[in-house]
Amino acid sequence: MTGAIPANAKAYKRTATFTETTIPAGLLGDHSTKEGTWGLIRVEEGALHYVVTDERRPPSDQVLTAAGEPGVVEPTILHHVAPVGPVRFHVEFLRVD
């Protein structure tokens, strides 16, 4: 991932915890955050594919786990996720005030 979250970005919202059966369909297809909104995909248990598909970035396909670093979602960059078996995760949203 090429973007680093600005040091002065602050968390302002988080999703519910999703599982492999409760992931909203919108997260499974390409989507993006709005301008100025960063995301951290935090895996609580299991594993999750995090795929960046935006043409403005090199292709990226990471497997996120609870033991690893969270997935960083850059503003406006297309991406999607896919479960790798049983998983529990949430997304934390940040912005610079």
N, C-alpha and C positions, 0 to 999 in steps of 0.2 A: 504494500500500500504506500502510495507516495505522500499522502497528506498526514500531517501531524496535528493533533488537536491543539489549538492555541492554549498556552499556559493559563490564560485568564478566563477560559471557558468554564461555565458553571452548569452543573446538572439542574434541570428544571422539571423533568418528568421522566417516568419509566412506565413500561408496559406491565401488564400482568405476566406471570410466569406461564410460558407456553410449553406444551409437550408435543411429541410427534403426532398426536391425534388432535391437538387443539391449535396448531399453527394456523393463523388466518391465511386464507388463500392468497391474499395480496402480498404476503411475505415470500411465498413460494415462487411467484413470478417477478419479473424485473420491476423494480420500483426505486424511488429515491427520496431523500429528505429534501426539505425546502432550503433555499439559500440561507446560509448562516446557521443551519442546524446540523450538528454532528451527532453521531450515534456510537454507542459502545454495545456490542453484542456480548453479553455475559452468559456463558454456559455454566449452569449449576450442576448438571449431571449429564453423562453421555457425551455425544459428539454431534457437531453440526457443520455441514458444508457451508461456507460463505464464499460466494462467487461474485466477482466484480465483472460486469459485462459492458460497462460504458466504454465507448470508443475513445474517450479522452484519456484513458488509462490503459496500461498494459493488462492483458488478461490475467486474472488472479483467481485461484481456486484453493482456498485454505480449509483445513479441518480444524475447527475450534473445539477445545475441550476445557473442562473446569480447571485442569492443572496448568493450562497455557494462558497466554495473554488474551484479552478480549479482542473481538473483531472491531476495527475502526471503520466507521461509515463516514465518508466525506460528504459534505453538502452537495446536492444535485447529481451525485454520481450513481448511475444505475447499478443495481446489485440484486441478488436474491439469495435465499437460504434453502437448504434441504436437510432433513434429518438423516443421521447415520444410525439407524436403529433407535432405541429408546433415548429420549433426550428431554432435558428441562433447561429452558433459557429465558432470558428477558432482555429487553433493550432499554438502555438508559440514554436519554437525549440531553445534549448540552448545547449552550450558545454563549456568546460573548454579549454581556449587557452594555 
